[in-house]
Amino acid sequence: MSSISSGPTLSRRTLLGALAAAGAAAPVLSACGGVSTSGADGGEGAVNFLSTQFTPVEERLRFETILKNRVKGTEVAFNPVDNANFTATIQSQVEAKKVEISLIGGLHGDLAPQASRLMDLDDVAKALSSKGIDNELLELGKLGGATTKYIPWMQATYLLAINKKALQWLPSGADPEKLTYDQLLQWAVAGKQGNGGKPIFGFPAGPKGLYHRFFQGYLLPSFTGAQVTKFRSADAVTGWNWMKELWANTNTASTNYDFMQEPLERGEVLVAWDHVARLVNAPKAKPDDWLMVPAPRGPKGLGYMLVVAGLGIPNGAPEANKAKDVIKALAEGDTQVEVLRQNAFFPVVDANLPADLPGGVGLEAPAVKKQQDADSAIVSLPPVGLGAKDGEVSQIFKNTFKEICIDKKPVQQVLDTQGGQLDVILAGLKVPCWKPDPAGNPCQVG
């Protein structure tokens, strides 16, 4: 399968590598009217758009501007919510046959549990056939069935951002674009020592940080080749012992960091891992002072997480035809590039990269390509099919980190305890595993 070309065209394959409680909650749209691109709260004739994406205020406002400028003739009320409210709202409205939302947007894992509640969109997929959306992404949008349930919307991943000041402590012979986990640890140790005892490495371990994605998509796949099925294995113990050493050489303020671009901009840290959208502003003022590079390689390979978002229409949507028009508008190349420019999510369609992209995005694009093209790449997806339990599963990975790295409890003991809790959740859900684990059903913790 081909990857991004080095020329001006950003292919839909940019990030595509090996690809890939509810009833008690009140409907979100009736509880909070959301924000319309016209300043209204939706209402008759508007497309109420429920999304798990662009929940941070600045991202939401930028996307609302894109909707206003790019979607013509249709009022769109954009309502970003967390996964639990997203799941509860769709379920309650569709099952009560009182649907207020006409368009939903979420990650593949957000949409998969809603397959039976979504309209078939083969007609939209056919209308967009000239846009160059990759067949594998379109197949993913069928959610295991024969018809299209969502249209791919955008994609993203996570990288390392490096202030070039940190290169003075890079281990001899190490290439920052081909780091191993051992070299990254050595670098963090040497940087702390050379920087007067102040750590150079930062990690998004704040209340709203995405640090659990590092464990799910990077650490565990790189050390074990899996995310769930080897959670308690000896290889997992090795990986977590590595993490414990890294944490000992990480800026302790990291427990307050949600978006690593902010401490990087302030110079509090010089090297950090995060989502591309949460790194993009760090090089804004002086892009020549920065590098964006792939994640490191571990014993099993270069584990990385592919984040795929899609757009679907609930059964019974009051403005289904208008919602289809919104999907088509969001699939225009210029619109997708504007989302890349503003919120650092990469296109799923063939789109020309303009020369005036922000510095951070310009640095991220080649790093994304190198990460995807790595011969040892192990592609992971965010958890699939968890629905309202998604937060609980994320918390297990966060708790594992806290107990091992902060509380300094024995690694195997923590993995056994947390793995048992994860197994209980998965047993109740009876869902298959997701990449990179084999698609066993039900998924079981190993």
C-alpha positions in Angstrom: 0.0 0.0 0.0 1.4 3.4 -0.9 2.0 6.3 1.4 2.3 10.1 1.2 4.2 11.4 -1.7 7.0 13.8 -1.1 5.4 16.3 -3.5 2.7 18.9 -2.9 -0.2 16.4 -2.7 -1.2 15.1 0.7 -2.7 11.7 0.0 -5.6 10.2 1.9 -2.9 7.5 2.7 -0.9 10.0 4.8 -1.7 8.3 8.0 -2.9 5.0 6.7 -0.6 2.2 7.5 -1.7 -1.4 8.2 -5.3 -0.3 8.7 -6.8 0.7 10.1 -25.3 5.0 32.0 -26.5 5.2 28.7 -30.3 4.8 29.3 -30.3 7.2 32.3 -28.5 10.0 30.6 -30.6 12.8 29.1 -30.3 13.6 25.4 -27.5 16.2 25.1 -29.3 18.4 22.5 -32.4 18.9 24.6 -30.2 19.7 27.6 -27.8 22.1 25.9 -28.8 23.6 22.6 -25.2 23.6 21.3 -23.6 26.3 19.2 -24.9 27.1 15.7 -22.7 28.6 13.1 -25.3 31.3 12.7 -25.3 32.0 16.5 -28.7 30.3 17.0 -29.3 27.1 18.9 -30.3 24.9 16.0 -34.1 24.7 15.6 -36.3 23.7 12.8 -34.5 23.1 9.5 -31.0 23.1 11.1 -28.6 20.2 11.0 -27.8 19.4 14.7 -24.3 18.0 14.6 -23.2 15.9 17.6 -19.4 15.2 17.8 -16.8 13.7 20.1 -14.2 15.8 18.2 -13.1 19.4 18.8 -14.4 19.6 22.3 -11.6 22.1 23.5 -13.1 25.6 23.2 -10.5 26.9 20.7 -10.7 23.9 18.4 -14.5 24.1 18.5 -14.6 27.8 17.6 -12.2 27.3 14.7 -14.2 24.4 13.4 -17.5 26.4 13.7 -15.8 29.0 11.5 -15.0 26.4 8.9 -18.6 25.2 9.0 -19.9 28.7 8.5 -17.5 29.4 5.6 -17.6 26.1 3.8 -21.2 24.8 4.3 -23.5 26.9 2.2 -27.3 27.0 2.4 -27.6 25.0 5.6 -27.5 26.0 9.2 -25.4 23.7 11.3 -25.5 23.6 15.1 -22.2 22.0 16.3 -22.4 20.2 19.6 -19.1 18.7 20.8 -19.6 16.3 23.8 -17.7 13.5 25.6 -18.0 9.9 24.5 -20.5 8.9 27.3 -22.9 11.7 26.4 -22.4 11.0 22.7 -23.4 7.3 23.1 -26.3 8.0 25.5 -27.8 10.7 23.3 -27.8 8.6 20.1 -29.1 5.6 21.8 -31.9 7.3 23.7 -33.1 9.4 20.8 -33.0 6.6 18.2 -34.7 4.1 20.4 -37.4 6.6 21.5 -37.9 7.5 17.9 -37.5 11.2 18.9 -34.4 12.0 17.0 -33.1 15.6 17.1 -29.6 15.1 15.8 -29.1 14.8 12.0 -25.3 14.3 11.9 -22.8 12.7 14.1 -19.0 12.7 14.1 -16.7 10.6 16.1 -13.7 8.3 16.1 -14.1 4.8 14.6 -14.4 3.4 18.1 -17.2 5.9 19.0 -19.2 5.0 15.9 -18.8 1.2 15.9 -21.3 0.6 18.7 -23.9 2.7 16.8 -23.9 0.7 13.6 -27.5 -0.5 14.0 -28.6 3.0 14.7 -27.0 4.6 11.6 -28.5 5.1 8.1 -26.8 3.4 5.1 -24.7 5.9 3.3 -23.7 4.0 0.1 -25.2 6.9 -1.9 -22.9 9.4 -0.3 -19.9 7.1 -0.7 -20.7 6.8 -4.4 -21.1 10.6 -4.7 -17.6 11.0 -3.2 -16.0 8.3 -5.2 -13.8 10.8 -7.1 -12.4 12.3 -3.9 -9.8 9.5 -3.5 -10.8 8.3 -0.1 -8.9 5.1 0.4 -10.8 1.8 0.0 -9.5 0.5 3.3 -11.0 3.6 5.1 -14.2 3.1 3.2 -14.3 -0.5 4.3 -13.7 0.6 7.9 -16.8 2.8 7.5 -19.0 -0.2 6.9 -18.4 -1.2 10.5 -18.2 -4.9 9.7 -21.4 -4.9 7.5 -22.1 -4.8 3.8 -23.2 -1.1 3.6 -21.5 2.2 4.4 -22.4 3.4 7.9 -20.1 6.4 8.1 -18.0 8.4 5.7 -14.3 9.0 6.7 -13.9 12.5 7.9 -10.3 13.1 9.0 -7.3 11.3 10.5 -4.5 12.0 13.0 -1.8 10.5 15.1 0.8 11.3 17.8 4.4 12.4 17.5 7.5 13.6 19.4 8.2 17.3 19.3 11.8 18.4 19.9 13.3 21.8 20.6 16.7 21.7 19.0 18.3 23.0 22.2 17.8 19.4 23.5 20.0 17.9 20.7 23.1 18.7 22.7 22.2 15.8 25.0 21.2 13.3 22.4 23.1 10.0 22.9 26.0 9.5 20.6 25.0 7.8 17.4 21.3 8.3 17.9 19.1 9.7 15.1 16.2 11.7 16.5 14.1 10.5 13.6 14.9 6.8 14.3 15.0 6.7 18.1 14.7 3.6 20.2 13.0 3.5 23.6 16.4 3.0 25.2 17.9 6.0 23.4 14.9 8.2 24.4 15.4 7.2 28.1 19.2 7.8 27.8 18.4 11.2 26.3 16.0 12.1 29.1 18.5 11.1 31.7 21.4 13.0 30.1 19.2 16.0 29.5 18.2 16.3 33.1 21.8 16.0 34.2 23.1 18.5 31.7 20.2 20.9 32.4 21.1 21.4 36.0 18.8 18.8 37.3 15.8 20.2 35.4 14.1 17.5 33.2 13.9 18.3 29.5 11.1 15.7 28.8 7.4 16.4 29.3 4.4 14.2 29.2 0.6 15.0 28.9 -0.4 13.4 32.2 -2.8 16.2 33.2 -6.5 15.8 33.9 -7.4 16.2 30.2 -4.2 14.9 28.8 -4.1 12.0 26.3 -1.4 10.0 28.1 -3.4 6.8 28.2 -3.1 6.7 24.4 0.7 6.5 24.8 0.3 3.3 26.8 -2.4 1.9 24.5 -0.9 2.7 21.1 2.9 3.2 21.7 4.4 1.7 24.9 2.5 -1.7 25.0 2.5 -2.4 21.2 6.2 -1.5 21.0 7.2 -3.8 23.9 4.6 -6.5 23.6 3.1 -6.3 20.1 -0.4 -5.9 21.5 -2.5 -3.6 23.6 -4.9 -6.0 25.6 -4.0 -9.6 25.0 -0.5 -9.2 26.6 -1.5 -6.6 29.2 -0.1 -8.8 32.1 2.8 -10.4 30.2 6.5 -10.3 31.1 7.1 -8.0 28.0 4.5 -5.6 29.5 6.5 -5.6 32.8 9.6 -4.7 30.8 7.7 -1.8 29.1 6.3 -0.5 32.4 9.7 -0.7 34.1 11.0 1.5 31.2 8.1 3.9 31.7 8.9 4.1 35.4 12.5 5.1 34.6 11.4 7.7 32.1 8.9 9.2 34.6 11.7 9.6 37.1 13.4 11.8 34.5 10.3 13.7 33.4 9.2 17.2 34.5 7.1 16.6 37.6 4.7 19.4 36.4 3.6 16.9 33.7 0.7 15.9 35.9 -0.7 19.3 35.1 0.0 19.2 31.4 -3.0 18.6 29.1 -1.6 20.1 25.8 2.1 19.7 25.5 2.4 22.6 23.0 1.9 25.0 26.0 4.9 23.9 28.2 7.0 23.5 25.0 6.2 27.0 23.9 7.1 28.3 27.4 10.4 26.4 27.4 9.4 24.4 30.5 10.2 21.2 28.6 12.2 20.6 25.4 11.0 17.2 24.3 7.4 15.9 24.5 5.0 13.3 23.0 1.4 14.2 22.2 -1.4 14.3 19.6 -0.5 16.3 16.5 -3.3 18.7 17.2 -1.8 19.3 20.7 1.7 19.9 19.5 1.1 22.1 16.4 1.4 25.5 18.1 4.8 24.8 19.8 6.9 25.7 16.7 4.6 28.6 15.7 6.9 31.5 16.5 10.2 29.9 15.4 9.6 26.8 13.3 13.3 26.5 12.4 14.1 25.8 16.1 12.0 22.6 16.1 11.8 19.1 14.9 8.7 16.8 14.7 9.8 13.1 14.7 8.2 9.7 14.8 7.7 7.8 18.0 10.6 5.5 19.1 11.0 1.9 18.3 10.8 -0.9 20.9 11.6 -4.6 21.0 8.6 -5.5 18.9 8.6 -2.5 16.5 7.4 1.1 16.2 4.0 1.1 17.8 1.8 4.1 16.8 -1.8 5.0 17.0 -3.9 5.8 13.9 -6.9 8.0 14.8 -9.7 7.8 12.2 -12.9 9.9 12.5 -16.0 9.6 10.5 -19.4 11.2 9.9 -22.7 9.3 10.1 -26.5 10.0 10.1 -28.8 8.5 12.8 -31.9 6.5 11.7 -34.8 8.9 11.9 -32.7 12.1 11.5 -35.0 15.0 10.8 -32.7 16.6 8.3 -31.0 13.6 6.7 -30.7 15.1 3.2 -29.2 18.3 4.5 -26.8 16.2 6.6 -25.6 14.4 3.5 -24.9 17.8 2.0 -22.8 18.8 5.0 -20.8 15.5 4.7 -20.1 16.3 1.1 -19.0 19.8 1.9 -16.7 18.6 4.6 -15.2 16.1 2.1 -14.0 18.9 -0.3 -10.3 19.1 -0.5 -10.1 22.8 0.4 -12.2 22.2 3.4 -10.1 19.3 4.6 -6.9 21.3 4.2 -8.5 24.1 6.2 -9.3 21.6 9.0 -5.6 20.6 8.8 -4.5 24.2 8.9 -6.7 25.1 11.9 -7.0 21.9 14.0 -4.2 19.7 12.7 -6.3 16.8 11.6 -5.1 15.4 8.3 -7.3 14.9 5.1 -8.8 11.6 4.1 -9.2 12.8 0.5 -6.6 13.7 -2.1 -5.8 17.3 -1.4 -3.1 19.8 -2.4 -0.9 21.1 0.3 -0.5 24.9 0.1 2.8 26.4 0.7 1.5 28.6 3.5 0.6 25.9 6.0 1.4 26.8 9.6 5.0 25.9 10.6 3.9 23.1 13.0 1.7 21.4 10.4 4.5 21.6 7.8 6.9 19.9 10.3 4.3 17.2 11.2 3.5 16.1 7.7 6.9 14.4 6.9 7.1 13.0 10.4 3.7 11.4 10.0 4.9 9.9 6.7 8.1 8.5 8.2 6.2 7.0 11.2 3.7 5.3 8.9 6.4 4.1 6.4 8.7 2.6 9.1 9.4 -1.0 8.2 8.7 -2.1 11.8 5.5 -0.1 12.2 2.8 -1.6 14.4 -0.5 0.2 13.8 -3.0 0.5 16.7 -6.5 1.9 16.8 -8.1 3.5 19.8 -10.4 1.0 21.7 -13.4 0.0 19.6 -16.9 -0.9 20.7 -16.6 0.3 24.3 -19.4 2.9 24.2 -20.1 4.3 27.6 -17.3 2.1 29.1 -14.7 3.9 27.1 -13.8 6.2 30.0 -13.5 3.3 32.4 -11.1 1.5 30.1 -9.0 4.7 29.7 -9.0 5.1 33.4 -7.5 1.6 33.9 -4.5 2.6 31.8 -4.2 5.9 33.7 -4.5 4.1 37.0 -1.8 1.6 35.9 0.5 4.5 35.2 -0.2 6.2 38.5 0.3 3.1 40.6 3.5 2.0 38.9 5.2 5.4 38.1 3.9 7.7 40.9 2.9 5.3 43.7 5.8 3.0 42.9 3.9 -0.2 43.5 5.3 -3.5 42.1 4.7 -3.7 38.4 3.4 -7.2 38.1 1.0 -6.7 41.0 -0.5 -3.6 39.4 -0.8 -5.3 36.0 -2.6 -8.3 37.5 -5.0 -6.1 39.4 -5.7 -3.6 36.7 -5.8 -6.4 34.0 -8.4 -8.2 36.0 -10.6 -5.1 36.1 -10.1 -4.6 32.4 -11.1 -8.2 31.8 -14.3 -7.8 33.7 -15.3 -4.8 31.6 -14.5 -6.6 28.3 -16.3 -9.7 29.4 -19.4 -7.7 30.0 -19.2 -6.0 26.7 -18.4 -9.1 24.7 -16.6 -7.1 22.0 -13.8 -8.3 19.7 -10.2 -7.0 20.1 -9.0 -4.1 18.0 -5.6 -3.5 16.3 -2.9 -4.5 17.0 -4.5 -7.4 18.9 -5.9 -10.3 17.0 -9.6 -9.9 16.4 -10.7 -12.5 18.9 -14.3 -12.4 20.1 -14.7 -11.7 22.9 -11.5 -9.8 23.6 -9.7 -11.1 26.7 -6.9 -9.7 28.7 -3.7 -11.8 28.6 
